[in-house]
């Protein structure tokens, strides 16, 4: 238990303290007006898959930051909050697909951003393009 708490605190510290640069980003077709957000960049991806005696649990959490430096969190399954992947079974299928994907043609973050734009269309104004 103590080890899990320490690991969680370390991950949280790394997530909020590190502004890593990645090649992929989402460029919005229409900027979000609250702070004129024009781009998002990836920060972190957490994938959890647990096979419990009572049933399988699968969860994907994506952390991104906009040009206003505000961090945002998207979580799957996203029951009643996104266009798809609202059950653990659907999330598990995506995890399996990512594990076997050929990432030499499209990077992992490129694929994740494509999915975010599809699943949260109201959040990414104008649809955006992934670069």
LUMVOLO-416656 format. One record per residue: x, y, z of N, C-alpha, C in turn. Coordinates in steps of 0.001 Angstrom, whole numbers, plus 524288, in hexadecimal, padded with zeros to 5 digits. Layout:
# LUMVOLO-416656
XYZXYZXYZ ...
This chain:
# LUMVOLO-416656
8033D7FB558000080000800008000080366804E680000 80753804FB8036C80ABD80989803CE80DCD80A4B7FEC3 80F72805ED7FC7081250806337F78680EE08086F7F32E 809EF806ED7F30E80644808E37EF248057280EC77EFCE 804FC810907F4B480447816287F5C3809138192E7F406 80DBA8172A7F54F81290819D17F3C18130F81A117EDD5 811C3815BE7EB34811F8815AB7E57F80E0E819897E32D 80960819CA7E5608056C81D7D7E37C80747823187E424 8098B8244E7E8A980B828299A7E98F80FEA82AF17E5CC 813518272D7E4B38178E828157E0FE815698291B7DB88 8118F826077D9D880F3B826D37D4AB80C8B82C1B7D443 809C182D9E7D85F8072D832BB7D85C80B36837157D80B 80F69836A87DB168137F83AA77DAF4815F583AFB7D58E 817298366F7D34381978836737CE06815CD838D57C9FF 810D48379E7CA7680D048399E7C6BB80CA683F8C7C6FD 80C2C841BB7CB8E80B52847597CC108105B84A757CBBB 814D0848207CD04819B284B0C7CD1581C7D84AF87C7D9 81B398474A7C47C81E14846A37BF9881ACB8487B7BB00 81CC784C3F7B82181A4A84DF67B34E81D7184BD87AEBC 81CC1846DE7AD9881FA48445C7A96081DD7846497A40F 821418461E7A05D82002847AC79B0581F82842C8797B1 81B79842917948B81AAB83E287910F819A48404378B9C 81A8A83D08787C1819EE83EBA7825B8143983F4F780C1 810B683C5E7833880B4183C83781A08083C8409E784B6 80450842C978230800C98467A784BB7FBBC846B7781A2 7F7A6848B3784127F2B2849927815F7F26484F6478033 7F1BB850E077B4A7F0F58564E779CA7EB26856FF778B2 7E8A685A5577BB47E30285B0A77B537E18C85E437768B 7DD4585CCB773F87DB4385FC176F8E7D91E8650377151 7D6D386521775EE7D4C2869E5778467D6E286A4F77DCE 7D9E186E6A77F167DC1486ED9784577D7CB86F1678887 7D8E786CC578CFE7D55B86D27791777D62787292793CD 7D1F48756A794897D24F87AF1795D57D40887C2D79B5F 7D35F878BA79F157D47A87A357A4787DA0A87C377A530 7DDBD87A0E7A2647E31587C037A2B27E5BA87B8179D69 7E29387B457995A7E48387AA77940A7E82B875F679394 7E61E87173794F67E92186CA3794957E94D86AFD78EDD 7EDFD86A6978CD17EE91868DC7875A7F0E68636F786BC 7F3A98618B78AA67F63B85C7478A547F5EE859A178F92 7F6528547578F4B7F6F685128793EE7FBC784DD679325 7FE8E84CB57974D8030C849327970980261844E479B1E 804998405D79A27803FA83C0079DC98074B83CAF7A2AC 8054383ADB7A7078083F83ADB7ABE08092D835557ADE1 804FD8324B7AE718059282D0B7B0AA80121829867AEED 8023B824827AEFD7FE63820827ADBC7FEE081C357B1CD 7FA8181ADE7B4437FA6C816977B80A7F6A9812747B609 7F88A80DAB7B5E67F55C809447B4307F53B805527B8A2 7F08C803D17BA257EFEB800057BE5C7EC5F7FBA17BC87 7EE267F6EC7BD637EB0B7F2527BBFF7EB8D7EE787C080 7E7207ED2E7C2E47E7187E9B07C7627E32D7E55A7C667 7E4D47E0957C7397E14E7DC237C6AC7DFCF7DA4A7CC1C 7DB827DC407CE0B7D9B07DADC7D33A7D6347D60E7D2F8 7D5AA7D35E7D75D7D24F7CEBF7D7917CCAC7D01A7D637 7CB057D4D67D76B7C59B7D67C7D6747C4E27D8CB7D105 7C9007D9887CE307C8817DBC57C8F67CD397DF0A7C788 7CDD87DFF37C2817D2457E2DA7C0927D1647E8BC7C11A 7D5957EB837C25E7D5647F12D7C2947D98D7F3487BEE0 7D82A7F7047BBA77DBE77F97F7B81F7DAE47FF5F7B84A 7DF1B8025A7B8777DE90808027B8C07E31880A947B5E4 7E1E380EB67B2FD7E5D2811E67B0597E4F3817837B21C 7E92A81A167B3C97E8E081F927B5527ECF2822927B22B 7EB36826CE7AFA37EE9A829FA7AC577EEE482F767AEA7 7F3A38316C7AF527F489836B67B1437F6EC839EA7ACDD 7F48D83E677ABA37F6A6841EA7A7A17F6A7847777A9C9 7F97384AFF7A7277F98F8507A7A8BC7F8BB853E07A3EB 7F5B6858137A4987F4BB85BC17A05D7F8C4860107A050 7F8668637A79C6D7FC0C867DD79C157FB6186BA57A0A2 7F70D86B2C7A3807F65186E557A8327F8CC86BC57ACFA 7FB92867697AC247FE5A864697B0277FABF861D57B425 7F5BA8619E7B3037F20E85EE67B66A7F204859287B4F2 7F293855E27B8D47F2808503A7B7E17ECED84E3A7B7D6 7EBEC84A7B7B45E7E6C18481D7B4057E7538423A7B43C 7E35383FB97B65D7E36383A107B70F7DEC0837B77B432 7DFCA833997B1327DBB2830A17AE847DC4082B007B050 7D7D8828C07B1DB7D80D823887B40B7D43481FE47B157 7D61281B2B7B04E7D2CB8170C7AE237D2A0812917B210 7CE5C80FDC7B2F27C959810BC7B06E7C70E815FF7B21A 7C435818537AE8B7C1FD81D827AF667BC0A81D327AEE7 7B9A981A947B28E7B40A819967B2657B10C81EBC7B1ED 7ADE981F217ADC67AA8E823A17ACB37AD7B828C97ABFF 7B29A8289E7AB047B58A82D787AA587B87D82DBB7A538 7B85C829917A2277BB1D829B479D297B82E8266579933 7BA058269B794697B74D824047901C7B80E81E1F7900B 7BBEA81C22792CA7BCFF81677792907BFF3814BF7976E 7C14280FCC7978E7C45680D6B79BBD7C22080E907A127 7BD5580CE27A2177BB1780DDC7A7367BAA0808EA7AA84 7BD42804B27A8E87BD787FFFD7AC1F7C31C7FE1E7AC7C 7C4477FB2F7B0917C98E7F9127B1447CAFD7F5657ACD2 7C73F7F2967AAB07C8477EEFC7A65A7CA1E7F1F77A18A 7C7A07F6627A0627C93D7F99479BE37CEAC7FBDD79CC6 7CFC07FD927A1887D4EB7FFB37A2C67D90A7FB6F7A238 7D7D37F6BC7A4037DB7B7F25E7A38F7DCB87F13979DD8 7D8DC7F19B79A767D9C67F0C1794DA7DD837F4DB792AB 7DD047F9B2794677E08B7FDDB7929A7E60F7FCE9794A8 7E68A7FB46799947EBB27FA1379BC27EE4C7F5BC79891 7EB607F1AE797427ED707ED687940E7EF1F7EF6B78EB4 7EBF97F2C978C567ED577F4F7787337F24E7F84778789 7F2E27FB5E78BAA7F79C7FE8D78C477FC6C7FB1E78D15 7FBBD7F6D378FE4800227F345790D5802117F0B278BD1 7FEB67F00D787FF8003B7ED6878329800BD7F12777E87 800017F63177F72800237FA0277B2C805AA7FAC977915 805FD7FBD67741180AF17FD317719780BC28030A77265 80EDE8046E7764380FA2809F177796813D480C8A7743E 815E9809C47706D819C180C3076CF78171380FA2768E5 8121480EB1767DC80F4A811DE7640480C79816727669F 80A528159576B31807AD819B876E3280920818FD773E9 80AF781D207766880CC581CAE77BCD8083681B9977F82 8098E819D678426805A4818CC788278029181DBF7895F 8053B8223078A0E8027A8271078B4F7FF0C828D9786C8 800CA827F5782137FD8F8295F77D887F86B8265A77DC0 7F8C98214977ED47F41981E0B77F417F0A081FBE783CA 7F30182126788247EFFA822E878CB37ED278280678B75 7EFE282BBA7890A7ED61830B2787AC7E8F382FE5783C4 7E9BD82C6A77FF07E57A82B3577C497E0AB8296877F50 7E1748260D7831F7DD1F823E27862D7DA82828147898C 7DD9882B7B78BE57DB5A82FAC78F137D7E78334778BD3 7D9B4834A07872B7D6A28380E783BB7D1828356078243 7D1A2830427814D7CCD882D5B77FFF7C92782CD8784A4 7CB4982B9A7892F7C80782A7278DB77C61982F3D790A4 7C8D58338A7903E7C75283854792F57C6F283CDE78F18 7C37283C8878B3C7C33B8408F787287C1F3846007893E 7BED28464678D597BD7584B6678F837C21584DFB7923A 7C5E184ADB793E27CA7084CEE796AE7CE7D84F1C792EE 7CED584CE178E4A7D2B384E9D78A7A7CFE58518578627 7CF358569A786F67CC33859F2783687CE498599A77DD0 7CAAD8592277A387CC35858F6774B77CEA1853D977314 7CE8184FF7776877D0B184ADF775377D68684A94775EE 7D95B84E56774037DF0A84E5F7749A7E1B984A7D77109 7E6BE84B3E770577E9ED847A376D5A7EE6E845D2770CA 7EFAE840ED7705C7F40083EC7773717F8E983EFC77020 7FCF1841447724D801E6841D976F7C8062D83F0A7725E 
